[in-house]
Amino acid sequence: MKAILLLLFLTFGSSCFAKVKYPGDRYFIYRYTLRDKAATTHSLERPHRFLSRRSIERRERQNLKLDSTDLPVCHRYVRQFEVFGAEVLGTSRWHNTVLVRSRDSLLLERLAKLPTVSKSRCVFIAPDSIDKPSEVRPRVHEAFNKWDSVKNDPLGMSRPQIEMLSGDRLHEAGFRGQGMMIAILDGGFQNYERIPAFQEARIEGVKDFVPPPLNAKLPLSPIQQIDHGTKVFSALAAQAPEVIMGTATEAAYWLLRCEDPLTEQPVEEDFWTMAAEMADSAGVDIINSSLGYYKYDNDLCVYRLQDLDGKTSFVSQTASMLARKGIVLCNSAGNSGMGQWKKIGVPADAPDILTVGAINKERRIATFSSVGPAQDGRVKPDVVAQGAPAALISGRGTLMHDMGTSFSTPIVCGLVACLWQAHRNLTALEIIDLVRRCSDQYDEPTNIFGYGIPDFWRAHEEEIKTTN
């Protein structure tokens, strides 16, 4: 299973990887957990040194206190790995870990004995060869086909997926995500800066957390190699009236690549974590993640059903912390419903997030949508939305319809932004609870639909009544 959650297969369309192989170059990546942060030069009394003003204000607005997990990893400890000749790829302040790469496995094993290290784990082994990405960046279509439009309907082909959640009523009331910031964690955003429907989108920044292979010079920027993130972005931010409209067109966005489409290994949980922490420090309010995991190459890790407890996997531990930092995570449930696994993956099992399944336009569950519950009995998925199919924009800039919980998730995510814009006084946990409570199966949740289809207009009205 690849982490990017598409129906049955990873279909990258114009972004397919060629069959040409890069020769193998053996190297390894280890995750080291450090014993403490005793040598830190940072202080919780001076958070502006490591968090943005927006991040600090988000915490203050929700009465959330900083703690030791917010402090950066000690630079002196990180420097030790570099002195020995290893390459530091990144750190996690929430887990107090350092991610290190080297061709010398014996060196990496010796580094585990440093007095500052409490434990280590190999999270990546370079394959003998990898598929070569396409060297051609696809041309962008400057206009849609005439049959793509729905005359006199501003929402165009997006209406069914937005109207199903009463998102159209939020939009009509003037709530389109203004003042909210969303981070998209994905595997690539092909042509995001060239597609006309994104020209009005507020992109705060783009960042890649996946290092290139040591043995290969990639012909294209990795951000441009696949268009899965482009499709996700379109469900949120596209502005092409009478053709397609996103659910949060006035929000600001960070586009963060943390998924490596060339391999599937535990290190991607570290990349996801680094992206989530960067989003936190930048001050985002909501994270959309259409990624999930349960089995990796090289048998480095295979999760069992009993591991879906929201606290066993590294990435689920990260996801479980987000609401306590004041961030709402919307994460795909997964597309394993028709396979042997059938269940959600990680981090979809995390508590205090919105795990999103997929339904069709008739409001029936999509057969591919992964099922719950979490192993400790919590309801999963949390909610469902239209993802069989959803109206999207491809990396070529064309209108398309695609299947997957990857695409039901951003529809929900954008409307969470609109709802939170309307009720800025609420905390992340309160927003999550409000969305669940205003879903149509809240009183009788199941492990297929979760709490059901959320009604965002009802959530808005319920909160107005509560406030008054």
C-alpha positions as CSV (number, residue, x, y, z in Angstrom):
1,M,0.0,0.0,0.0
2,K,1.4,3.4,-0.9
3,A,0.7,6.1,1.6
4,I,-1.0,8.5,-0.8
5,L,-4.6,7.3,-0.6
6,L,-6.1,6.7,-4.0
7,L,-8.6,4.1,-5.1
8,L,-7.1,0.7,-5.5
9,F,-4.0,1.9,-7.3
10,L,-1.7,5.0,-7.2
11,T,-2.7,6.6,-10.4
12,F,-0.5,9.7,-11.1
13,G,-1.8,10.2,-14.6
14,S,0.7,12.5,-16.4
15,S,3.1,12.2,-13.4
16,C,3.9,8.5,-13.8
17,F,7.3,7.3,-12.9
18,A,9.3,5.8,-15.8
19,K,10.5,2.2,-15.8
20,V,14.1,3.3,-16.0
21,K,15.9,2.5,-12.8
22,Y,18.5,4.4,-10.9
23,P,21.3,2.1,-9.7
24,G,21.4,1.4,-6.0
25,D,23.6,3.3,-3.6
26,R,23.4,1.7,-0.2
27,Y,22.6,4.1,2.6
28,F,20.6,4.2,5.8
29,I,18.6,6.6,7.9
30,Y,18.3,6.3,11.7
31,R,16.0,8.0,14.1
32,Y,17.8,8.8,17.5
33,T,15.7,9.7,20.5
34,L,17.6,12.0,22.8
35,R,17.6,11.8,26.6
36,D,16.8,15.4,27.4
37,K,16.9,19.0,26.4
38,A,19.2,20.0,29.2
39,A,21.6,21.9,27.0
40,T,19.0,24.0,25.3
41,T,19.7,27.7,24.7
42,H,15.9,28.4,24.4
43,S,13.4,29.3,27.1
44,L,9.6,28.9,27.3
45,E,9.6,32.5,28.5
46,R,10.9,33.6,25.1
47,P,8.8,31.6,22.6
48,H,9.2,34.2,19.8
49,R,12.7,32.8,19.3
50,F,11.3,29.5,17.9
51,L,7.6,30.1,17.2
52,S,5.9,32.6,15.0
53,R,3.8,35.4,16.4
54,R,0.8,33.7,14.8
55,S,1.6,30.4,16.5
56,I,1.9,32.0,19.9
57,E,-1.4,33.9,19.4
58,R,-3.2,30.7,18.5
59,R,-2.1,29.2,21.8
60,E,-3.0,32.3,23.7
61,R,-6.5,32.4,22.1
62,Q,-7.2,28.8,23.2
63,N,-5.5,29.2,26.6
64,L,-2.9,26.6,25.8
65,K,0.4,26.7,27.7
66,L,3.8,26.0,26.2
67,D,5.6,23.0,27.5
68,S,9.0,21.3,27.1
69,T,7.8,19.6,23.8
70,D,7.7,23.0,22.2
71,L,11.4,23.7,22.9
72,P,13.7,22.9,19.9
73,V,16.1,20.0,20.1
74,C,19.4,21.1,21.6
75,H,21.8,22.3,18.9
76,R,24.8,21.0,20.8
77,Y,23.4,17.4,20.8
78,V,22.6,17.7,17.1
79,R,26.1,18.9,16.3
80,Q,27.5,15.6,17.7
81,F,26.2,13.6,14.8
82,E,27.6,16.0,12.3
83,V,31.0,15.9,13.9
84,F,31.2,12.2,13.4
85,G,30.5,12.7,9.7
86,A,26.8,11.8,9.5
87,E,24.2,13.9,7.7
88,V,21.4,15.4,9.9
89,L,18.2,15.5,7.9
90,G,16.0,17.1,10.5
91,T,14.7,17.0,14.1
92,S,11.5,16.6,16.0
93,R,11.1,18.9,19.0
94,W,7.9,17.2,20.1
95,H,9.6,13.7,20.2
96,N,13.1,15.1,20.9
97,T,14.5,13.1,18.0
98,V,17.2,13.5,15.4
99,L,17.0,12.0,11.9
100,V,20.5,11.1,10.5
101,R,21.6,9.6,7.2
102,S,24.9,7.8,6.2
103,R,26.3,5.1,3.9
104,D,28.1,3.7,6.9
105,S,25.7,1.5,8.9
106,L,28.4,0.8,11.5
107,L,28.8,4.5,12.2
108,L,25.0,4.9,12.7
109,E,25.1,2.0,15.1
110,R,27.9,3.5,17.0
111,L,26.1,6.8,17.3
112,A,23.4,5.0,19.2
113,K,25.9,4.7,22.1
114,L,26.3,8.5,22.5
115,P,25.6,9.5,26.1
116,T,22.9,11.9,24.9
117,V,21.0,9.1,23.0
118,S,18.4,7.0,24.8
119,K,17.3,4.8,21.8
120,S,17.7,4.4,18.1
121,R,15.9,2.8,15.2
122,C,16.7,2.2,11.5
123,V,13.8,3.8,9.6
124,F,15.1,3.7,6.0
125,I,17.3,1.3,3.9
126,A,18.0,2.4,0.4
127,P,16.5,0.0,-2.2
128,D,18.8,-1.6,-4.8
129,S,17.2,0.7,-7.4
130,I,14.4,3.2,-7.7
131,D,12.1,4.2,-10.5
132,K,13.2,7.3,-12.4
133,P,10.6,10.1,-12.2
134,S,9.4,11.7,-15.4
135,E,11.7,14.3,-16.9
136,V,8.8,16.1,-18.6
137,R,6.7,18.6,-16.7
138,P,3.2,18.4,-18.3
139,R,1.7,21.4,-20.1
140,V,-1.0,23.3,-18.3
141,H,-4.3,23.9,-20.0
142,E,-5.2,27.5,-19.9
143,A,-9.0,27.0,-20.2
144,F,-11.6,24.3,-19.3
145,N,-13.6,22.5,-21.9
146,K,-17.0,24.1,-22.6
147,W,-18.9,21.1,-21.2
148,D,-17.1,21.4,-17.9
149,S,-19.2,24.4,-16.8
150,V,-22.6,24.7,-15.1
151,K,-24.1,27.9,-16.3
152,N,-25.3,30.3,-13.7
153,D,-24.0,28.2,-10.8
154,P,-21.0,29.7,-9.2
155,L,-20.1,26.3,-7.5
156,G,-20.2,24.5,-10.9
157,M,-19.3,20.8,-10.6
158,S,-18.4,21.2,-6.9
159,R,-22.0,21.9,-5.8
160,P,-22.9,18.3,-4.9
161,Q,-19.9,17.7,-2.7
162,I,-20.3,21.1,-1.0
163,E,-24.0,21.2,-0.7
164,M,-24.1,17.7,0.8
165,L,-22.4,19.2,3.9
166,S,-24.4,22.4,3.8
167,G,-21.2,24.2,3.0
168,D,-22.9,26.3,0.4
169,R,-24.9,28.0,3.2
170,L,-21.7,28.9,5.0
171,H,-20.3,30.4,1.8
172,E,-23.5,32.4,1.2
173,A,-23.2,33.8,4.8
174,G,-19.7,35.1,3.9
175,F,-17.6,32.4,5.5
176,R,-15.0,31.1,3.0
177,G,-12.0,30.7,5.3
178,Q,-10.8,34.2,5.6
179,G,-8.2,34.7,8.3
180,M,-7.6,30.9,8.6
181,M,-4.3,29.1,7.6
182,I,-4.2,25.6,6.3
183,A,-1.2,23.3,5.7
184,I,-1.5,20.5,3.2
185,L,0.8,17.5,3.8
186,D,1.1,15.5,0.7
187,G,3.4,14.0,-1.9
188,G,3.6,16.6,-4.7
189,F,1.9,19.7,-6.0
190,Q,2.5,19.6,-9.8
191,N,2.0,22.9,-11.5
192,Y,0.4,24.5,-8.5
193,E,1.9,27.9,-9.5
194,R,0.8,27.7,-13.1
195,I,-2.8,26.5,-13.0
196,P,-5.1,29.5,-13.7
197,A,-7.7,28.3,-11.1
198,F,-5.0,28.8,-8.4
199,Q,-4.0,32.3,-9.3
200,E,-6.1,33.9,-6.6
201,A,-5.0,31.3,-4.0
202,R,-3.0,32.7,-1.0
203,I,0.0,30.5,-0.8
204,E,2.2,31.4,2.1
205,G,5.0,29.0,1.2
206,V,6.1,25.6,-0.1
207,K,8.5,23.3,1.6
208,D,9.9,19.8,0.9
209,F,10.8,17.6,3.8
210,V,11.9,14.5,1.7
211,P,15.6,14.5,0.9
212,P,16.6,13.4,-2.6
213,P,18.3,10.0,-3.0
214,L,22.1,10.2,-2.5
215,N,22.7,8.5,-5.9
216,A,20.4,10.5,-8.1
217,K,19.9,13.9,-9.6
218,L,16.2,14.3,-10.0
219,P,15.3,15.9,-13.4
220,L,12.3,17.8,-11.9
221,S,11.8,19.4,-8.5
222,P,10.2,16.7,-6.4
223,I,7.4,19.1,-5.6
224,Q,6.5,18.9,-9.3
225,Q,6.7,15.1,-9.8
226,I,3.2,14.1,-8.9
227,D,-0.1,15.9,-8.8
228,H,-1.9,14.2,-5.9
229,G,-1.4,17.3,-3.8
230,T,-2.6,19.4,-6.7
231,K,-5.9,17.6,-6.6
232,V,-6.2,17.9,-2.9
233,F,-5.4,21.7,-3.1
234,S,-8.1,22.1,-5.7
235,A,-10.8,20.8,-3.4
236,L,-9.8,23.5,-1.0
237,A,-8.7,26.5,-3.0
238,A,-9.7,26.3,-6.6
239,Q,-11.5,29.4,-8.0
240,A,-13.1,28.8,-11.3
241,P,-16.7,29.9,-11.1
242,E,-19.3,27.8,-12.9
243,V,-16.7,25.0,-13.2
244,I,-15.2,24.2,-9.8
245,M,-14.8,26.0,-6.4
246,G,-12.9,24.9,-3.3
247,T,-14.4,24.9,0.1
248,A,-12.0,27.5,1.6
249,T,-11.1,29.8,-1.2
250,E,-10.1,32.7,1.1
251,A,-7.8,30.8,3.5
252,A,-4.0,31.0,3.4
253,Y,-2.0,27.8,2.5
254,W,1.3,26.1,3.1
255,L,2.1,23.3,0.7
256,L,4.3,20.8,2.4
257,R,5.7,17.7,0.7
258,C,6.4,14.9,3.2
259,E,5.6,11.7,1.2
260,D,8.2,9.9,-0.9
261,P,6.5,8.2,-3.8
262,L,9.7,6.3,-4.7
263,T,9.6,4.0,-1.6
264,E,7.5,3.3,1.4
265,Q,9.4,3.2,4.7
266,P,9.0,4.3,8.4
267,V,11.0,7.4,7.8
268,E,8.0,9.0,6.2
269,E,6.4,9.2,9.6
270,D,9.4,11.4,10.5
271,F,8.9,13.5,7.5
272,W,5.2,13.9,8.3
273,T,6.1,14.9,11.9
274,M,8.6,17.5,10.7
275,A,6.0,18.9,8.4
276,A,3.4,19.1,11.1
277,E,5.8,20.8,13.5
278,M,6.8,23.3,10.9
279,A,3.1,24.0,10.3
280,D,2.6,24.5,14.0
281,S,5.5,26.9,14.2
282,A,4.2,28.9,11.2
283,G,0.9,29.3,13.0
284,V,-1.5,27.2,10.9
285,D,-4.9,26.5,12.2
286,I,-5.8,23.3,10.3
287,I,-3.8,20.5,8.7
288,N,-5.1,18.4,5.8
289,S,-3.3,15.1,5.4
290,S,-4.4,12.6,2.7
291,L,-1.7,10.2,3.9
292,G,-1.7,6.9,5.8
293,Y,0.5,3.9,6.5
294,Y,0.3,0.3,7.8
295,K,3.0,-1.7,5.9
296,Y,6.5,-0.7,4.8
297,D,9.1,-2.0,2.3
298,N,12.0,-4.2,3.6
299,D,9.7,-5.4,6.5
300,L,11.1,-2.5,8.6
301,C,7.6,-2.3,10.2
302,V,4.2,-3.9,9.7
303,Y,1.5,-2.5,11.9
304,R,-1.0,-5.0,13.5
305,L,-4.6,-4.3,14.2
306,Q,-3.8,-4.0,17.9
307,D,-1.4,-1.1,17.1
308,L,-4.3,1.1,15.9
309,D,-4.7,2.7,19.3
310,G,-3.6,6.2,18.4
311,K,-0.4,6.0,20.5
312,T,1.7,3.1,19.2
313,S,3.0,4.6,15.9
314,F,5.3,7.5,15.8
315,V,3.1,9.4,13.4
316,S,-0.1,8.9,15.5
317,Q,1.7,10.1,18.5
318,T,2.4,13.3,16.6
319,A,-1.2,13.6,15.3
320,S,-2.5,13.1,18.8
321,M,-0.6,16.2,20.0
322,L,-1.9,18.6,17.4
323,A,-5.2,19.6,19.1
324,R,-3.2,20.3,22.3
325,K,-1.2,22.7,20.2
326,G,-4.5,24.3,19.0
327,I,-4.5,22.7,15.5
328,V,-7.3,20.6,13.9
329,L,-6.1,17.7,11.8
330,C,-8.3,16.3,9.0
331,N,-6.8,13.0,7.9
332,S,-7.9,10.5,5.3
333,A,-9.4,7.2,6.6
334,G,-7.7,5.2,3.9
335,N,-8.8,3.2,0.8
336,S,-8.3,-0.4,2.1
337,G,-12.0,-1.3,2.4
338,M,-11.9,-3.7,-0.5
339,G,-8.5,-5.2,0.5
340,Q,-7.3,-7.8,3.0
341,W,-6.5,-5.1,5.6
342,K,-9.8,-3.2,5.4
343,K,-9.0,-1.0,8.4
344,I,-7.9,2.6,8.8
345,G,-4.1,3.1,9.0
346,V,-2.0,5.5,10.9
347,P,-2.3,8.4,11.8
348,A,-6.1,8.0,11.1
349,D,-6.3,6.1,14.4
350,A,-5.2,9.1,16.4
351,P,-7.6,10.7,19.0
352,D,-8.7,14.3,18.8
353,I,-8.6,14.5,15.0
354,L,-11.2,14.3,12.3
355,T,-10.7,11.1,10.3
356,V,-12.7,11.3,7.1
357,G,-14.2,8.4,5.1
358,A,-15.7,8.6,1.6
359,I,-19.3,8.2,0.3
360,N,-20.9,8.6,-3.1
361,K,-23.4,11.1,-4.2
362,E,-26.3,8.8,-3.1
363,R,-24.8,9.0,0.4
364,R,-23.8,5.3,0.4
365,I,-20.4,4.3,1.7
366,A,-17.7,4.0,-1.0
367,T,-16.6,0.3,-1.0
368,F,-12.9,1.3,-0.8
369,S,-13.3,3.5,2.3
370,S,-11.4,2.0,5.2
371,V,-13.3,1.1,8.3
372,G,-12.8,1.4,12.1
373,P,-13.1,1.4,15.0
374,A,-9.8,2.2,16.7
375,Q,-8.5,-0.7,18.7
376,D,-9.4,1.0,22.0
377,G,-13.1,1.3,20.9
378,R,-13.1,4.9,19.7
379,V,-15.3,5.7,16.7
380,K,-13.5,5.8,13.4
381,P,-13.8,7.2,10.9
382,D,-15.2,10.4,12.6
383,V,-17.1,11.7,9.6
384,V,-17.7,11.0,5.9
385,A,-18.0,13.2,2.8
386,Q,-18.2,12.7,-1.0
387,G,-15.2,11.1,-2.4
388,A,-16.7,8.6,-4.9
389,P,-16.0,10.7,-6.9
390,A,-15.0,14.2,-6.1
391,A,-14.7,17.1,-8.6
392,L,-11.0,18.2,-8.8
393,I,-8.3,19.8,-10.9
394,S,-5.4,17.7,-12.2
395,G,-1.8,18.6,-12.5
396,R,-2.5,19.6,-16.1
397,G,-5.1,22.1,-15.0
398,T,-8.0,20.0,-16.3
399,L,-11.3,19.3,-14.6
400,M,-11.5,15.7,-13.5
401,H,-13.4,13.4,-11.1
402,D,-11.3,11.1,-8.9
403,M,-12.0,8.5,-6.2
404,G,-10.6,8.3,-2.7
405,T,-10.7,9.4,0.9
406,S,-7.8,11.6,-0.1
407,F,-10.4,13.9,-1.7
408,S,-13.3,13.7,0.7
409,T,-10.9,14.9,3.4
410,P,-10.1,18.4,1.9
411,I,-13.8,19.0,1.3
412,V,-14.3,18.6,5.1
413,C,-11.1,20.4,5.9
414,G,-12.1,23.6,4.0
415,L,-15.5,23.7,5.7
416,V,-13.9,23.3,9.1
417,A,-11.9,26.5,8.2
418,C,-15.1,28.3,7.3
419,L,-16.9,27.2,10.5
420,W,-13.9,28.2,12.7
421,Q,-13.7,31.6,10.9
422,A,-17.3,32.1,12.1
423,H,-16.6,31.0,15.7
424,R,-13.0,32.0,16.3
425,N,-13.4,31.8,20.1
426,L,-13.6,28.0,19.9
427,T,-10.7,25.7,20.6
428,A,-9.5,23.0,18.3
429,L,-11.0,20.4,20.5
430,E,-14.3,22.2,20.6
431,I,-14.4,22.5,16.8
432,I,-13.8,18.8,16.4
433,D,-16.5,18.0,18.9
434,L,-19.0,20.4,17.2
435,V,-18.4,18.8,13.8
436,R,-19.0,15.4,15.2
437,R,-22.1,16.4,17.2
438,C,-23.7,18.0,14.1
439,S,-23.3,14.9,11.9
440,D,-26.3,12.8,11.0
441,Q,-25.4,9.6,12.8
442,Y,-24.0,11.1,16.0
443,D,-26.5,9.2,18.2
444,E,-25.8,5.9,16.5
445,P,-22.2,5.9,15.1
446,T,-20.8,2.9,13.2
447,N,-17.4,1.7,12.3
448,I,-18.2,2.4,8.6
449,F,-19.8,5.9,8.6
450,G,-18.5,7.1,12.0
451,Y,-20.7,9.9,13.2
452,G,-21.9,10.3,9.6
453,I,-22.2,13.3,7.3
454,P,-21.5,16.6,9.0
455,D,-23.9,19.5,8.6
456,F,-21.8,22.6,8.8
457,W,-24.7,25.1,8.7
458,R,-26.3,23.3,11.6
459,A,-23.0,23.4,13.5
460,H,-22.9,27.2,12.8
461,E,-26.5,27.7,14.1
462,E,-26.0,25.4,17.1
463,E,-23.0,27.4,18.2
464,I,-24.9,30.7,17.7
465,K,-27.6,29.4,20.0
466,T,-25.1,28.3,22.6
467,T,-23.4,31.6,22.6
468,N,-26.6,33.5,22.9
